Amino acid sequence: MKTKEREDRQRFKALVDDQRKILDKAEAEGRGLLPEEKEQYDRMQSDRDELRTAIDAYDERSRMKAELDSETVRMLEGEVRIAGGQEQPEPTPEQRLNPRETTEYRAAFARYMASGAASLKPEEVRALAADQDIYGGYLVAPLQMVNELLKAVDNQTIVRQMARVIPVPNADSLGVPSLDNDPADATWTKEIATGSEDSTMSVGKRELHPHPLAKRIKVSIKLLRASFMDVEGLVRDRLAYKFAVTEETAFMTGSGSGQPLGVFTASDNGISTGRDVSTDNTISEVKPDNLKRCRNTLKQQYWGNATWVFHRDVFGQIDREKDGNGQYLVQPNMQEGPAFRLLGFGVKLSEYAPNTMTTGEYVGVLGDFRFYWIADALDMQIQRLVELYAETNQTGFIGRLECDGMPVLEEAFVRVKLG
């Protein structure tokens, strides 16, 4: 980048910062712009418009040069179509953008590897010089790119699929009335009597406050422009996935302070220790009788929608357990739904459930997740920052959302705890 272009980009960035300072000051003082501030702001805007025209011209010039370079490569390939006595396949348009994908480069590289630099013809030396030797040059093997991305499989996020999700677009929080204590049972009495006065019934409230979640990343403008892949789409997809992972972790083990309250977190506001079952378990293993105790601790009214949730490490141990008749506890599910069933309930695995197999740790939960509520005040949004990182030739992306979650009825859940 030449000095004048660099100075223009830096000046543009400085003007943006100065304009933002004027607006921030007025906002902090709770007023509009003063006349002199408005005049200064407009003057800066005029200078920005002039610089934008110049910067657009720089970018257009770079685009035109890249187009000429690509055209030059295409013409050279037409001259060197036959290499090594055999006709070479026509390169794709994407390959033409990469100097190491030209026919002459591949032929020259093969000759260099076979006979050394002394055997190269002048046009082959020019082909190999398409890459600067400080970056590897002719020592880099010819490259063929495919329009795919290699990555590990994404972890599955399951709680949001099972939970009740409630949009809260116009309120600070979501209040959930709760019947904390039932009235005492009715009493038999005479026809003209009213029974004893009740003093046990009480009503409370569960309250969810959507918390902000954000992430900012920067991507090279050159990469966005020149890559064969949809880099911007990739950024959006990965941001959305990473937000889902952060949510899932909180739905499982969140503290409830500035984040959702997890099902594996003991709390009087969610699932208390009164819903823990550790009898029959050892300090490092979940036993069949304990799982049966968990099932029988959960009221039958919740059985129709109840699901086991384990980490795969924990499930791997349970998967080897047999009942008193020598039958495996875990059975394949021949119908639609989860792949396995355990004591009649479906099983879901989460990489974000606890998997520390030691005394006193939670390792599983059985529950009706319709009673895990999620309040969304702001759906996943991504903002594109074009000018903020202009000085470094980058584009920024900010992802934001606001949500909260918690178990709203503890009797709908039972936790598996090691002894």
Buried (B, 14 or more C-beta within 10 A) or exposed (E): EEEEBEEBBEBBBEBBEBBEEBEEEBEEEEEEBEEEBEEBBEEBEEBBEEBBEBBEEBBEEBEEEBEEBBEEBEEBBEEBEEBEEEEBEEBEEEBBBBBBBBBBBBBBBBBBEEEEEEEBEEBBEBBBBBBEEEEEEBEBEBEEBEEEEEEEEEBEBBBBEBBEEEEBEEEEEBEBEEEEEEEEEEEEEEEEEEEEEEEEEEEEEBBBBBBEBEBEBBBBBEBBEEBBEEBBEBBBEBBBEBBBBBBBBBBBBBEBEEBBBBBBBBBEBBBEEEBBBBEBBEEBBBBBEBBBBBBEBBEEEBEEBBBBBBBEBBBEBBBEBEEEEEEBBBEEBEEEEBEBBBBEBBBBBBBBBBBBBEEEBBBBBBBBBBBBBBBBBBEBEBEEBEBBBBBEEBBBBBBBBBBBBBBBBBBBBBBBBBB
